[in-house]
Amino acid sequence: MLCYVLTFQLLIDFFWNLSVFIRVPLKFLGCGSAALCSLWVHEMKILVEKIISGGQTGVDRAALDVALELRIPRGGWCPNGRRAEDGRIPDHYPLQEASSPDYPVRTRLNVQDSDGTLVIANGSPKGGTALTLKLAKQLRKPFLLVDLARRADPSEVQQWIQKNHIRILNVAGPREGESVGIAEKASVFIREVLKSPP
């Protein structure tokens, strides 16, 4: 009887050690099981190679912050002196300064250096947001306007990105001072676009 008990205990120890051996590397990757790990990888499939913006408050920084969260390379052009409506753009945003402090200069550079521009608005585009759309048309660059005031479908943006083979995505839209709360709304939408499986 004692022999059976010892044998049974050895089997328990064997399978326990095996499970630990399997779980440890998975936990190191940030997931608790092979199924969860597979799901995690699937959900984190990245549509683009880089996110760029001008670093302004609102939509610009929302895009850069989500890119950092999802570990997507980020960058873009900003005005000389790192000018923004709230003062100087924080240094943790890896942006290159344009030769001019004027907003239109960096707007053009970001449209020009990207494969396509996603414009996120909350109503009719105006000011710099409207200029971004105008420049995209002039430079014959792919662009897509999403109005968060209406029904916005992340899958439509995913399909547009894939259809136009966009690797470097420029994201633009109103500053926080023009559309209060736009940063938070844009963050939620951009996250859905980049995290949801296409």
Secondary structure, 3 states (H helix, E strand, C coil): CHHHHHHHHHHHHHHHHHHHHHHHHHHHCCCCCHHHHHHHHHHCCCCCCEEECCCCCCHHHHHHHHHHHCCCCEECEECCCCEECCEECCCCCCCEECCCCCHHHHHHHHHHHCCEEEEEECCCCCHHHHHHHHHHHHCCCCEEEEECCCCCCHHHHHHHHHHCCCCEEEEECCCCCCCCCHHHHHHHHHHHHHHCCC
